Amino acid sequence: MSSPVIRLTLRGVLARKFRIILTVFAIVSGVAFVSGAFMLTDSVKTAINSLFEELRGDIALEVRTPIAFGDEARAERDTVPAALVSGIAAVPGVSSVEINIIRESTIVKPNGKPLKTSGPAFGISWLGQDGLDGRTMLEGREARGPGEVAIDKASAKKANYVLGDTVTIVGPTGKGEFTLVGLTGTGDTSGGGGASVCAFDPATADAFLGAKGFADSIYVGLEKGASRSTVQKEIATLLTNKYEVIPGEQSAKETAGAINEIIDIFGKLLLGFAAISLFVSAFLIFNTFAIIISQRLRELALLRAIGASSRQIRLMILGEALIIGIIATGFGILGGVGVSKGITALFNATGAAFPSATITISARTILASLFVGIGVTVTAAMVPALRASKIPPVAAMRPEIGFTALQHSKRLIAGVATLLVGITLLCLGLFIQPGGAIGILGASGLGAILLFLGVASLSTSFAAPMSAAISRVLLFPLRPMTRSVAGRLASRNAQRTPRRTATTASALMIGLAMVSTVAVIAASVQKSFRDRLQGSVTADYFVTSDGFQGLPPAFGEKLAALPELGDVSPFRISTAQINGESKQIGAVNVEMGNIVNVKLASGNFASLGKGQILVHRDPARDLALSVGSSVAVTWQNGTTTPLTVGGIYNDSSIAGNWLVSLDVLSKASTAPPVDFFIGAIIADGFSIESARAAVDKVAEEFPSALVQDQAEFQKSQEDQLNQLLFIVYCLLVFAIGIAVLGIANTMALSVYERTREFGLLRAVGMSKRHLKRSVRWEAIIVSVFGATLGIAVGVPLGIAVSIALPESFVNGISIPFGTIVFVLLASIVVGIIAAIGPARRAAKLDVLEAISAI
Amino acid sequence: MTSTTPTLVAAAAALNASKIYGKDDSEVRALDDVTVDFAEGQFTAIMGPSGSGKSTLMHCLAGLDTLTLGKVFIDGTDLSGLNDRELTVLRREQVGFIFQAYNLIPTLTALENITLPLDLGGVDIDQAWLNDVVRAVKLESRLTHRPSELSGGQQQRVAVARALASRPKIIFADEPTGNLDSRSGAEILAFMRHAVSDLGQTIVMVTHDPVAAAYADRVVFLADGKVVDEITSPTSEQVLDRMKKLGS
């Protein structure tokens, strides 16, 4: 029963290889993104998990402070008394105990300059070969006294130190000089994974790193044959309920988990782009099949006439889609390997140091790719297939009847309905935001898809007039000769098949709508950032950390001591619960009031110094707080601090929603403090030059510190945003590339269909050049039409998203006219590129043969 | 002339068949109350000037198109009562087609084209019959060729073979020789004559060529959507003569 259908399907695919290769290509990139995203996350996660297991070495148990709520891996934990070590060491079965202290410590090179590293600069406590973490001794021995240090071999090599040299190190308590006695490695590498590592003996670490008898945690190793659960219970009995003892791999898992989350976010981003390129591909597939069907109208009608059922026709078309989908998915999975390797390489090139990993292709990756690749192809072919099955058999003899049957009258109503539902969903998602992040993304994502489909569907109705208008504008500057022949032909041809013009343009519309949306959001973010910097920041200097680990408090303290600087305040961030919900609390000095203008609505900034809390007007309104109200703040270690509201402010763009003094925070928590940024103002009577020189001198001791004045700060923030934009645009280029294929596809078909017409034109004297030009102009008109639609959809979408974004991101709308003009001009280039092949083919036609073609 | 009631034993019949396009002022009656039947085992030619409704009549008889008024029957079955699925099966099993051009699926070989209706219906192929048919149309050496590798005459022979392969109740041919040179045309007509005389097939052929019509047992003349005349055992001179009268 199905054998002739299968045969017809296979032959159908083989007969249209070229068209199908184009279609396959479009789907391949989408599937490659999908499978690449999965492969990347799978392989990097596996690598990270094994790396962390290795780093944990033989830590069987770890003693640390529990947290009351929140994320284990990123928790701010109180310290543990180092004195617990002796008690733990006496527990039967324990082979070794080591205190874990990690603080920023910078190696100073022999020339007096700090050693620059791509990762953090650590000082740690280390017992040496007996040590429990994954560190290995490569040369020499471990540090054994106050004047000794072991550093990682990679850093020693970079700084040109050899065993026996005196090394200057800047730590939390100041500068120190140490004799280099050992070179270490991590796992099987000679470095510290991009970080520099200074390893001291426990007593030196305690003093030099300023731990004051406390450790971040305590590592415990076991004797062979000892039962871990027994030892764990024994240790637990030694501890008060202020501390907990956990298996070593648990905290390894927690840390790896936190990194995996970041990888997951990245994977989701890739999946997002996969969705966009697949969506665009769907238009191309739809168009290809619609084209294939009108080309084969007579054949399909003949099949119907001699007894093929409409179901068999439908199966045949869907079968072709299935074959295309399977081929594309196969290539897409291969492409995914490339995508995931490429991205890893790209990130490693920028110093992110992804662990090297063999690509993992899981069953899930293959299933997801098949589902997406085949699903999209078959779904996109569904409507053309349905339409094909409705071709009346009599069209075998009267094709004009068949073409009428292919027309679609309810398009306008369906289009308007889809558009309205799309806009409604989009607004619902963006502004009412039901059901948290999933609701926002789900509703607005579905809304956007429907919006695009609606516009694509409606664009058929105005494809003809708009093409006419576009050609009038575009062709106007040309010489009258060109305008009258090639141009007019191109314009008429674009108007001749409005539906095809519209579908072709729609693919480009989606890509360019995304570009304009992103451009509007980016411009608005930039404008808001600039306004904020001008309106609410009076700081002369911003010091941030160029790594992720923040700044050591010593830096801020040194800055505060400079006579050249007036007000100086660090900004620390801590997690706490207020009213049962987790909040980010900022901790600052009272001087911050002069550095950042939070625009107080009531109360005063000085109340901060009296141990009171300042609240932004939004949470204040939600919790009905006013000056004088009481708020209970529960920190991550479980301590609750009752605080009085000292002021309500309006501008949360830099300060966040809650502000307390550093004092309040340090009284509540003993977690090692880290500054997020430091703001400073030049003291009266000092010149900009002298102040900068003084700040830079202090900063030299802290290589991770990045000192910037307002202009530099603004520029670096904008650079970051531009980098992000660049990546987003690069990925969108894929979607636009698919759209270009779509235009090329349609143009190739138009040329094929008009073989006779072109032959006639050539016979009556049109030159090859004019013919080519006419094809090229048609492609340009179609792509400018697509770009116009894209901008018309994308700019309002961008404005809507900008309005919906929180005030701390965007508080004003800016429309990037430059980018919009660029997009329009680029679309002309897109048209020219898409027309290269088809134009050449049109010019190559043999005049006699073309005229006699049926 | 239209008074005879069609016999239900006829291979195909039309009863008060009308096909009307457009409305009111722009109304066009392609068929105007046509009643006619086609006996089993006969070769009938339908003739008439352009626009006389001969193609429309054939399309409606074959279940390719629907009537505005009246009924058509194939082997006693009223087509107006059938849905698309039943019509498809009827076309596949009871009806064979030979068109003027575009007869074959370009991606299938000659043999695959011949057996296509059988394959579509999932019917087992009667190999002996298929061999007879292929031999009769002299296509033995061409079976693995694609349509693009065959001459126009060969392509039409494939179409004839396809129509015969499923042993349909009736074969409809729409200007089967219209695109052929006279020698190939004569060949095709001889095959059709052979199919009726020696194999007992029923054929209805639309044509405007008096020479082609002379191969038939009976010629039915249409003008302005009505049956206006008929001749049995025609010669091409008789047919030409009638056609001239109709034209005047």
Interface residues (C-beta under 8 A of the other chain):
Chain A: M1 S3 P4 V5 R7 L8 R11 G12 L14 A15 R298 E299 L302 L303 R304 A305 I306 G307 A308 S309 S310 Q312 P392 P393 V394 A396 M397
Chain B: S55 H59 A62 G63 L64 D65 D84 R85 T88 V89 R91 R92 E93 G96 F97 F99 Q100 Y102 N103 L104 I105 P106 T107 L108 E112 L116 P117 D119 L120 G121 G122 R162 D174
